[in-house]
Amino acid sequence: MSYKRLIPCIFILGGKAVKWFDDPTVVSEDVIALAKEYSDNGADELLVFDLSNTDQDHDESIELMKKINRVIRIPKVAGGNVKRQEDVKKIYTGAKRAMLNFSKPDSQKLIEEVAKRFGKEKIAVSLNDFDALFKQQHLIQTYSSQIVFMHRLDLNSVVNITNIPCVVVTDTLEKEELFKILECPGVKGLSGMYVSQREI
């Protein structure tokens, strides 16, 4: 079995790290220190999501991402609130990839433009369901170099559709379920609640 990456994720809301997409419980007041902690303690990569709702908060999150780049020694993939080419430019500066949310039509329109400008190796897409992969398969295959699944889905079916490396973000804490995800040949990395626990 090829090496699988363990990838903690940080959700930024209001300048702080919160627990999950729909859980604003603050897990750290200091986003930069949290990122450094993950980097120093064996994480292979870092996923950073901007959950902001306003342009001002988005700009503040971008500044935090830039500061994270200075303190970590691992690759970072980041996304959230990406609406235009300029957002991608700001996010990917210092990051391994900028991530487009493919549940939003704007991202589907934007991907060709940003891939041609910055290179497909700098673009990842996040997907919430298998239908989005199936319907947008050509765009994803042509213009991105990583898929971030926000649910486990039927990973064996995913492998039959695409050979793009996949990372799975999951809120499950069940080890048996996590091992099933890791055993899937198309999955190159695991992220989510279990991997992001600071005590491990």
C-alpha positions as CSV (number, residue, x, y, z in Angstrom):
1,M,0.0,0.0,0.0
2,S,1.4,3.4,-0.9
3,Y,2.0,6.0,1.8
4,K,-1.1,7.8,3.0
5,R,-0.9,11.4,4.2
6,L,-2.5,12.5,7.5
7,I,-3.8,16.0,7.1
8,P,-5.3,18.1,9.9
9,C,-7.7,20.8,9.0
10,I,-8.2,24.3,10.3
11,F,-11.5,26.1,9.9
12,I,-11.1,29.9,10.2
13,L,-14.1,32.0,11.4
14,G,-13.8,35.4,12.8
15,G,-10.0,35.1,13.0
16,K,-10.1,32.0,15.2
17,A,-10.0,28.3,14.6
18,V,-13.4,26.6,15.0
19,K,-14.4,23.0,15.4
20,W,-16.2,22.3,12.1
21,F,-18.1,23.7,9.1
22,D,-21.3,23.9,11.1
23,D,-19.9,24.1,14.6
24,P,-18.5,27.5,15.6
25,T,-17.0,26.2,18.9
26,V,-13.6,27.8,19.2
27,V,-10.8,25.3,19.4
28,S,-8.0,27.8,19.3
29,E,-7.8,31.6,19.6
30,D,-4.4,31.5,17.8
31,V,-4.7,30.0,14.3
32,I,-1.1,30.5,13.5
33,A,0.1,28.7,16.7
34,L,-2.3,25.8,15.9
35,A,-0.9,25.5,12.4
36,K,2.7,25.4,13.7
37,E,1.7,22.8,16.3
38,Y,0.4,20.5,13.6
39,S,3.5,21.1,11.4
40,D,5.8,20.4,14.3
41,N,4.0,17.2,15.4
42,G,4.1,15.1,12.3
43,A,1.3,16.3,10.0
44,D,2.0,15.5,6.4
45,E,0.0,18.5,5.0
46,L,-2.5,21.0,6.2
47,L,-6.0,21.9,5.0
48,V,-7.2,25.4,5.7
49,F,-10.9,26.5,5.2
50,D,-12.0,30.1,5.3
51,L,-15.6,30.1,6.6
52,S,-16.0,33.9,6.5
53,N,-19.2,35.5,5.2
54,T,-18.0,39.0,4.4
55,D,-15.2,40.4,2.2
56,Q,-13.6,42.0,5.2
57,D,-13.5,38.7,7.1
58,H,-12.3,36.9,4.0
59,D,-9.3,39.4,3.7
60,E,-8.5,38.8,7.4
61,S,-8.5,35.0,6.8
62,I,-6.2,35.5,3.8
63,E,-3.8,37.4,6.0
64,L,-3.8,34.6,8.6
65,M,-3.1,32.1,5.8
66,K,-0.1,34.1,4.7
67,K,1.2,34.1,8.3
68,I,0.6,30.3,8.5
69,N,2.9,29.9,5.5
70,R,5.8,31.5,7.4
71,V,5.6,29.1,10.4
72,I,4.9,25.7,8.9
73,R,7.2,23.3,7.1
74,I,4.6,21.2,5.4
75,P,2.4,21.8,2.2
76,K,-0.8,23.7,2.7
77,V,-4.0,23.4,0.6
78,A,-6.5,26.3,1.3
79,G,-9.9,27.4,0.2
80,G,-13.2,29.0,1.1
81,N,-15.1,32.0,-0.1
82,V,-13.3,31.9,-3.5
83,K,-15.4,34.0,-5.9
84,R,-12.9,35.4,-8.4
85,Q,-9.4,34.9,-9.9
86,E,-7.9,37.3,-7.4
87,D,-9.1,35.2,-4.5
88,V,-7.2,32.2,-6.0
89,K,-4.1,34.3,-6.5
90,K,-4.2,35.4,-2.8
91,I,-4.9,32.0,-1.4
92,Y,-2.4,30.0,-3.5
93,T,0.5,32.4,-2.8
94,G,2.6,30.2,-0.4
95,A,0.2,27.3,-0.6
96,K,0.6,24.1,-2.5
97,R,-2.9,24.4,-4.0
98,A,-6.0,26.7,-3.9
99,M,-9.2,24.8,-3.4
100,L,-12.4,25.6,-5.3
101,N,-15.8,24.5,-3.8
102,F,-17.5,22.6,-6.7
103,S,-20.9,22.7,-5.0
104,K,-20.9,26.4,-6.1
105,P,-21.6,27.1,-9.7
106,D,-19.2,30.1,-9.6
107,S,-16.3,27.7,-9.0
108,Q,-17.3,25.6,-12.0
109,K,-17.1,28.7,-14.2
110,L,-13.9,29.8,-12.6
111,I,-11.8,26.7,-12.8
112,E,-10.7,26.8,-16.4
113,E,-9.6,30.4,-16.1
114,V,-7.6,30.0,-13.0
115,A,-6.0,26.7,-14.1
116,K,-4.8,28.3,-17.3
117,R,-3.4,31.2,-15.4
118,F,-1.8,29.4,-12.5
119,G,-1.5,25.8,-13.7
120,K,-3.7,22.9,-12.9
121,E,-1.1,21.6,-10.4
122,K,-2.1,24.6,-8.2
123,I,-5.8,23.8,-8.2
124,A,-7.8,21.4,-6.0
125,V,-11.6,21.0,-6.0
126,S,-13.8,20.1,-3.0
127,L,-16.8,18.0,-3.6
128,N,-19.8,17.1,-1.4
129,D,-21.3,14.3,-3.4
130,F,-20.6,11.8,-6.2
131,D,-23.1,13.5,-8.6
132,A,-20.9,16.6,-8.7
133,L,-17.9,14.4,-9.7
134,F,-19.9,12.6,-12.3
135,K,-21.4,15.7,-13.9
136,Q,-18.2,17.8,-13.8
137,Q,-15.8,15.0,-14.5
138,H,-14.3,16.6,-17.6
139,L,-13.7,20.0,-15.9
140,I,-12.2,18.4,-12.8
141,Q,-10.0,16.0,-14.8
142,T,-8.7,18.7,-17.1
143,Y,-8.2,21.6,-14.7
144,S,-7.3,20.2,-11.2
145,S,-4.7,18.0,-9.6
146,Q,-6.5,17.0,-6.3
147,I,-10.0,16.3,-5.1
148,V,-11.0,16.9,-1.5
149,F,-14.1,14.9,-0.7
150,M,-16.1,16.4,2.2
151,H,-17.9,13.0,2.8
152,R,-16.7,9.4,2.4
153,L,-19.0,8.6,-0.5
154,D,-18.6,5.4,-2.4
155,L,-14.8,5.6,-2.8
156,N,-14.5,2.5,-5.0
157,S,-16.9,4.1,-7.5
158,V,-14.8,7.3,-7.4
159,V,-11.7,5.4,-8.3
160,N,-13.5,4.1,-11.4
161,I,-14.4,7.6,-12.5
162,T,-11.1,9.4,-12.0
163,N,-7.4,8.8,-11.3
164,I,-6.9,12.3,-9.6
165,P,-5.5,11.9,-6.1
166,C,-8.2,12.2,-3.4
167,V,-8.2,13.4,0.2
168,V,-11.2,12.6,2.4
169,V,-12.4,15.0,5.0
170,T,-14.7,13.3,7.5
171,D,-16.2,14.0,10.9
172,T,-16.2,10.3,11.9
173,L,-14.1,9.2,14.9
174,E,-14.6,5.5,14.3
175,K,-11.2,3.9,13.7
176,E,-12.7,1.0,11.6
177,E,-14.4,3.5,9.3
178,L,-11.1,5.5,9.0
179,F,-9.1,2.4,8.1
180,K,-11.6,1.6,5.4
181,I,-11.1,5.0,3.9
182,L,-7.3,4.7,4.1
183,E,-7.4,1.3,2.4
184,C,-9.1,2.6,-0.7
185,P,-6.4,2.8,-3.5
186,G,-7.5,6.2,-4.8
187,V,-7.3,7.9,-1.4
188,K,-4.0,9.6,-0.9
189,G,-4.8,11.4,2.4
190,L,-7.2,11.5,5.4
191,S,-8.4,14.7,7.0
192,G,-11.1,15.7,9.4
193,M,-12.1,15.5,13.0
194,Y,-10.0,12.5,14.1
195,V,-6.7,13.6,12.5
196,S,-7.2,17.2,13.7
197,Q,-7.3,16.2,17.4
198,R,-4.4,17.9,19.0
199,E,-3.8,15.2,21.6
200,I,-2.9,12.7,18.9
